[in-house]
Amino acid sequence: MPATPPTDRPYPTLRDATRIWARIGLLSFGGPAGQIALMHRVLVEEQKWLGERRFLHALNYCMLLPGPEAMQLAVYIGWLMHRTVGGIIAGVLFVLPGLVAIMGLSWIYAIWGDTGVLEGLFFGLKAAVLAIVLQAVVRIGSRTLRNPTTVAIAAASFLAIFAFGVPFPVIILTAALLGFAGARAGLAAFDGGGGHGGPGGAQVDDADTLLGDETPAHTRVSTGWAIRISAVFLSLWLLPVAALFLWLGPQNVFAQIAGFFSVMAVVTFGGAYAVLAYVAQQAVETYGWLAPGEMLDGLGMAETTPGPLIMVTQFVGFMGALRDAGPLPPLLAATLGGLLTTWVTFVPCFLWIFLGAPFIERLRDNHALTAALTAVTAAVVGVILNLALWFGLHVLFTEVRSVTGMGLDLDWPVWTTLDVAALLLVCVALIGVFRLRLGAITVLGLCAAAGVALQLARGAGATLGV
């Protein structure tokens, strides 16, 4: 680290930083946009560890990576401040509260999920989640789609994934190459980046922060370091996966979970909501680990607990192992499935940061990288719109059919199966989010209460023969 920090304040110790990361982890509600805003407020405005330019540069890199950008941003900044151990502490503390909360809620869901009160609770949460996902489309789109070119990329992305079933990684790679080529060609449409909800807040110059504009010694590119860190984290990630395939066979649910979420860790670019579109389709339609409604229940859990929104994958692994426990007690198998999912989802995130961040620190003024990010983020708007539509179909209709032919591959509702109560609740959630501008936690709480009240009313009506 620099021998003389650029301010007169003492450089934070690892213990001080650990307290700050624990605070951020416990308060990290609101999805990636809220978590990024929280980190900006605490780390840039309050602590003044780093300034706007460095914060946004780190965020831009994390947005280009597969996986949860908010968690990876925490690892990046922890690494900048206190080397590898600082990054590990920041990442673990960012994930741990959500891991514990989702695991507890998954147990409750598995044991009592078919009771009337919990059915009503999750019925209400689904409506709120749909409104929040639509809000994410609007928020990201308003900050990203600033010219006809980015609008066209978003529209093409939506049509490709919704109507033609183009694989998500192909869409993201195409957008990144398009942005890179546009920058090299000098097109103004690719000048500037987008974000998953900008951090906002006060502007803090890098020179006025603890890190300043200096490049700490440990951030310099080293071939030996790259080889060592790759070997360590690739072993932690892939050796357990290989062991499960060899020991249990490729058809075992634990091997499938390890394999699927390992692939997801590599190919799912564009932030949590884009990841969920891929996970939902594969987990529901390909593996049959859970039903579309249950995927929405899990997303409601993740929305109401701290930590990365992608923690919903723990619920997916939990339910998949619960239903295919083999010789193990179902809840033990489910717990192991959830923990395995979390391990193979987040261990690669540390690898991407520790391996790539030293190179990215050397590219803080690279316009081609920023342009690729702009195009990727525009494409992600279309992907999230597809997610919102997919969720909406399964919230509002009890039957959805797959339509194929003439190159098309899309879901279409059976209009006679429209759930009027769900439609009314979604309208209430949309009013709360867009008109009244209520926070996500408030909307989730109100819709959950309304869902419980509706379920109790239905039960009372059934009892009275109404």
Long-range contacts (C-beta under 8 A, 24 or more apart in sequence): 1-216, 1-217, 1-218, 2-211, 2-212, 2-214, 2-216, 5-210, 5-212, 6-207, 6-208, 6-209, 6-210, 6-211, 6-212, 6-213, 6-214, 7-48, 7-208, 7-209, 7-210, 7-212, 9-48, 9-210, 11-210, 12-47, 12-49, 12-81, 12-210, 14-82, 14-85, 14-86, 14-89, 17-78, 17-81, 17-82, 17-86, 17-89, 17-90, 18-89, 18-93, 20-47, 21-74, 21-78, 21-89, 21-90, 21-93, 21-94, 22-93, 24-74, 24-93, 24-94, 25-93, 25-94, 25-95, 25-96, 25-97, 25-306, 25-307, 26-97, 26-306, 27-306, 28-70, 28-94, 28-97, 28-98, 28-306, 28-307, 28-308, 29-304, 29-305, 29-306, 29-440, 29-441, 30-439, 30-440, 30-441, 31-132, 31-136, 31-272, 31-273, 31-303, 31-309, 31-440, 32-68, 32-69, 32-70, 32-196, 32-197, 32-271, 32-272, 32-273, 32-308, 32-309, 33-136, 33-139, 33-196, 33-197, 34-197, 34-440, 35-70, 35-308, 36-69, 36-70, 36-73, 36-195, 36-196, 36-197, 36-199, 37-197, 37-199, 37-200, 37-201, 39-70, 39-73, 39-74, 39-77, 39-199, 40-199, 40-200, 40-201, 41-199, 41-201, 43-77, 44-199, 44-201, 44-204, 44-209, 45-201, 45-202, 45-204, 47-210, 48-204, 48-208, 48-209, 48-210, 49-77, 49-81, 49-209, 49-210, 49-211, 50-77, 50-80, 50-206, 50-209, 50-210, 50-211, 51-204, 51-205, 51-206, 51-207, 51-208, 51-209, 51-211, 52-203, 52-204, 52-205, 52-206, 53-205, 53-206, 53-364, 54-80, 54-206, 54-209, 54-211, 54-364, 55-199, 56-193, 56-195, 56-199, 57-360, 57-364, 58-357, 58-360, 59-195, 59-199, 60-193, 60-369, 60-370, 60-373, 61-356, 61-357, 61-360, 61-369, 62-353, 63-195, 63-196, 63-270, 63-271, 63-373, 63-376, 63-377, 64-176, 64-269, 64-369, 64-372, 64-373, 64-376, 65-269, 65-349, 65-352, 65-353, 65-356, 66-264, 66-265, 66-266, 66-267, 66-268, 66-269, 66-275, 66-348, 66-352, 67-265, 67-268, 67-275, 67-310, 67-345, 67-346, 67-348, 67-349, 67-352, 68-271, 68-272, 68-275, 68-308, 68-309, 68-310, 68-349, 69-196, 69-271, 69-272, 70-94, 70-272, 70-308, 71-95, 71-307, 71-308, 71-310, 71-346, 71-349, 72-349, 72-352, 72-353, 75-349, 75-350, 75-353, 75-354, 76-353, 76-357, 79-219, 79-353, 79-354, 79-357, 80-211, 80-216, 80-219, 80-357, 81-211, 83-218, 84-229, 84-354, 87-350, 87-353, 87-354, 88-350, 91-346, 91-349, 91-350, 94-307, 94-308, 95-307, 95-308, 95-311, 95-342, 95-346, 96-307, 97-305, 97-306, 97-307, 98-302, 98-305, 98-306, 98-307, 98-308, 98-311, 99-307, 99-311, 99-314, 99-342, 101-301, 101-305, 101-306, 101-307, 102-301, 102-302, 102-305, 102-307, 102-311, 102-312, 102-314, 102-315, 102-338, 103-314, 103-318, 103-335, 103-338, 103-339, 105-301, 105-305, 105-315, 106-301, 106-314, 106-315, 106-318, 106-319, 106-334, 106-338, 107-331, 107-335, 109-297, 109-301, 109-315, 110-318, 110-319, 110-322, 110-330, 110-331, 110-334, 111-331, 113-297, 116-455, 116-456, 116-459, 117-452, 117-455, 117-456, 119-455, 120-451, 120-452, 120-453, 120-454, 120-455, 120-456, 121-448, 121-451, 121-452, 122-293, 122-296, 122-297, 122-300, 122-451, 123-422, 123-425, 123-451, 123-454, 123-455, 124-425, 124-447, 124-448, 124-449, 124-450, 124-451, 124-452, 124-454, 125-296, 125-297, 125-300, 125-301, 125-303, 125-304, 125-444, 125-447, 125-448, 125-451, 126-293, 126-296, 126-297, 126-300, 126-391, 126-395, 126-422, 127-395, 127-422, 127-425, 127-426, 127-428, 127-429, 127-447, 127-451, 128-300, 128-303, 128-429, 128-440, 128-443, 128-444, 128-446, 128-447, 128-448, 129-296, 129-299, 129-300, 129-303, 129-391, 129-444, 130-296, 130-388, 130-391, 130-392, 130-395, 130-426, 130-429, 131-426, 131-429, 131-430, 131-432, 131-433, 131-434, 131-443, 132-303, 132-429, 132-433, 132-440, 132-443, 132-444, 133-273, 133-384, 133-387, 133-388, 133-391, 134-388, 134-430, 134-433, 135-433, 135-434, 136-273, 136-384, 137-381, 137-384, 137-385, 137-388, 138-434, 139-197, 140-194, 140-195, 140-196, 140-197, 140-377, 140-380, 140-381, 140-384, 141-381, 143-194, 143-195, 143-197, 143-198, 144-194, 144-195, 144-374, 144-377, 144-378, 144-380, 144-381, 145-378, 145-381, 146-192, 146-194, 147-188, 147-189, 148-189, 149-182, 149-187, 149-189, 149-190, 150-189, 150-194, 150-374, 150-375, 150-378, 151-378, 153-178, 153-375, 153-378, 153-379, 153-382, 154-378, 154-379, 154-381, 154-382, 154-385, 155-382, 156-379, 156-382, 157-378, 157-379, 157-380, 157-381, 157-382, 157-383, 158-381, 158-382, 158-383, 158-385, 158-386, 159-382, 160-382, 161-277, 161-382, 161-383, 161-386, 162-386, 162-389, 162-410, 163-408, 163-409, 163-410, 164-407, 164-408, 164-409, 165-409, 165-410, 168-267, 168-268, 168-269, 168-274, 168-277, 168-278, 168-383, 169-267, 169-268, 169-269, 171-379, 171-382, 171-383, 172-269, 172-270, 172-376, 172-379, 172-380, 174-379, 175-375, 175-376, 175-378, 175-379, 176-372, 176-375, 176-376, 177-372, 178-375, 179-371, 179-372, 179-373, 179-374, 179-375, 179-376, 180-368, 180-371, 180-372, 180-375, 182-371, 182-375, 183-367, 183-368, 183-370, 183-371, 183-372, 184-368, 190-371, 190-374, 190-375, 191-367, 191-371, 192-370, 192-374, 193-370, 193-371, 193-373, 193-374, 193-377, 194-373, 194-374, 194-377, 194-378, 195-377, 196-271, 196-377, 215-361, 219-357, 219-358, 219-361, 220-358, 221-358, 221-359, 221-362, 222-358, 225-358, 226-355, 226-358, 229-351, 229-354, 229-355, 230-351, 230-355, 233-347, 233-348, 233-350, 233-351, 233-354, 233-355, 234-351, 236-347, 237-262, 237-265, 237-344, 237-347, 237-348, 237-351, 238-262, 240-340, 240-343, 240-344, 241-344, 252-326, 253-320, 253-321, 253-324, 253-326, 253-333, 253-337, 254-321, 254-336, 254-337, 254-340, 256-287, 256-320, 257-317, 257-320, 257-321, 257-337, 257-340, 257-341, 257-344, 258-340, 258-344, 260-287, 261-313, 261-317, 261-341, 261-344, 261-345, 262-344, 262-348, 264-313, 264-345, 265-344, 265-345, 265-347, 265-348, 265-349, 266-348, 269-376, 269-380, 270-376, 270-377, 270-379, 270-380, 270-383, 271-380, 272-308, 272-309, 272-310, 273-309, 273-380, 273-383, 273-384, 273-387, 274-380, 274-383, 274-384, 274-387, 275-310, 276-309, 276-310, 276-312, 276-387, 277-383, 277-384, 277-386, 277-387, 277-390, 279-312, 279-313, 279-316, 280-387, 280-390, 280-391, 281-390, 283-316, 283-320, 287-320, 289-316, 289-317, 289-319, 289-320, 289-323, 290-316, 290-319, 290-320, 292-394, 292-400, 293-394, 293-395, 294-319, 296-391, 296-394, 296-395, 299-391, 300-444, 300-448, 303-440, 303-444, 304-441, 304-444, 310-345, 311-342, 313-341, 313-342, 313-345, 314-338, 314-339, 314-341, 314-342, 314-345, 316-341, 317-341, 317-342, 392-426, 395-419, 395-422, 395-426, 396-422, 396-423, 396-426, 421-454, 425-450, 425-451, 425-454
